[in-house]
Amino acid sequence: MAPSVSIVWFQKDLRLDDNRALYAASQRGAVLPVFVWSPETEGEWPSGAASRWWLHHSVIELSKNLVACGSRLVIARGEPSTTLIDLAKETHATAVFWNQRYEPDCRDLQNRVANDVRAAGIQAEGFHGSVLFGPDEVRTGQGGPFKVFTPFWKACLSLPSPLGPLPPPRTLAPPSVWPHSIEPRELRLLPQKDWAGGIEETWRPGENGALETLEKFLSGPVSTYAVDRNRPDMSGTSRLSPYLHFGEISPRRVWHEATRLVRRDGRKDASTGAESFLRELGWREFAHHLLCHFPHTAREPLRPEFSLLQWRDDPAGLDAWRKGRTGYPMVDAGMRELWATGWMHNRVRMIAASFLVKDLLVHWMEGARWFWDTLVDADLANNTLGWQWTAGCGADAAPFFRIFNPTIQGKKFDPDGKYVRRWVPEIRELPTRWIHKPWEAPADELEKAGVRLGKTYPLPIVDHFAARDRALDALAAIQKKGATR
């Protein structure tokens, strides 16, 4: 008698390690791994260009890892329900398993797939795999969702610890029939114009790259993470965000390895850093909790009064911000790092976002869309949380009147100008005293450094202090409107 065949539908869980759906399928018998690319079902946030580049390479790496287990990845393009049911009929599969995602459009898609597959007489089941705690597991004392991080994280830590990660399978039993599979290039994920050279030099997509990145972080930078995570001029962060987004490593694996470090004797510095890191992992949980319970926040403010704020239409300012030509070196360095590598240091993301939203008074959705298209770790939950936090209109957000001064931020977090010099080479020869405010440098210093303001490097496109006053006036206006309603 032929063994039972189970389809594992890979979405953003492109790994073998700690893959609950894959484990459940392997326990039943033969496994048919399937990846279905269906951009038509991605809703209002289709994958951006940098994400598609990463996805292409991640699918290739997943396929290689499956071959090493005696299996293979069936790649298809089409509507997921129809594709999965057709594959089930062709291979006599009796079950379809997947790991749950919690973005609004993904939840709708998973529900449709589950209903359609079950209607075809096939077992369908989703598993927790992308977060530590299911969004419905964490509730306030009144039974509602949290809107503030600290009590949310305390509630998470009061729950039973996340289950230990499952090891990757050594072998996978194949189905008796292998259906047709297309090549990854046929998904047409890569850009037609090759702009991704810098991204390719910076990253190694795939599960093996994820595990190596985690090991490198926990054996070194974690010891100073609590302090250095805010320094873009240092290698002080984990750089795990794209791997977590694409599910090339599970949050349970990250939690388990970092928690082991916290408990380990003799490395107090590493333990302190790991605890700080785990709290940042908690912010990722909070972001998914919020988006799951408040799905409208992907396009609208959580705090409805901010829908009254009068944003400016400033195409020239938006273009200068995107290109890293604002005249503020810390902002420009971040935007150029983003374009070159598909990533930006988190502290600099806050600085650049604050500049767009408050100095230029451009709607936060414009920034969210640009990050979505250019970040390799473009995650809808985290992107939404970050931009609404900066704009002051989200949960546990920074108040709108907290307006980052990009010059002071640069001096504090890039004190020697190392980060700016790397990404804004036009001004790298300036003395450190002027590197974050070249417009104040004496003419002789500018000449010695080869800087011609307005020509080789732009003058500031806006006066920060005047822009700050304008932003505060906009805030006062919506507060007045709210009071008169």
Sequence and secondary structure as in RCSB ss.txt:
>XXXX:A:sequence
MAPSVSIVWFQKDLRLDDNRALYAASQRGAVLPVFVWSPETEGEWPSGAASRWWLHHSVIELSKNLVACGSRLVI
ARGEPSTTLIDLAKETHATAVFWNQRYEPDCRDLQNRVANDVRAAGIQAEGFHGSVLFGPDEVRTGQGGPFKVFT
PFWKACLSLPSPLGPLPPPRTLAPPSVWPHSIEPRELRLLPQKDWAGGIEETWRPGENGALETLEKFLSGPVSTY
AVDRNRPDMSGTSRLSPYLHFGEISPRRVWHEATRLVRRDGRKDASTGAESFLRELGWREFAHHLLCHFPHTARE
PLRPEFSLLQWRDDPAGLDAWRKGRTGYPMVDAGMRELWATGWMHNRVRMIAASFLVKDLLVHWMEGARWFWDTL
VDADLANNTLGWQWTAGCGADAAPFFRIFNPTIQGKKFDPDGKYVRRWVPEIRELPTRWIHKPWEAPADELEKAG
VRLGKTYPLPIVDHFAARDRALDALAAIQKKGATR
>XXXX:A:secstr
   EEEEEEESS   STT HHHHHHHHHEEEEEEEEE GGGSTTS   HHHHHHHHHHHHHHHHHHHHTT   EE
EES HHHHHHHHHHHHTEEEEEEE   SHHHHHHHHHHHHHHHHTT EEEEE  SSSS TTT   TTSS   SHH
HHHHHHHHS          S     SS      GGGG  S SS   HHHHHH   SHHHHHHHHHHHHTTGGGGH
HHHTT TTS  S   HHHHHTTSS HHHHHHHHHHHHH TT HHHHHHHHHHHHHHHHHHHHHHHHHH GGGGTS
 SSGGGGG      HHHHHHHHHT SS HHHHHHHHHHHHHS   HHHHHHHHHIIIIIS   HHHHHHHHHHH 
TT  HHHHHHHHHHHHT STT   TT    HHHHHHHHSTT HHHHHH GGGTTS GGGTT GGGS HHHHHHHT
  BTTTB   SS HHHHHHHHHHHHHHHHHHHHH 
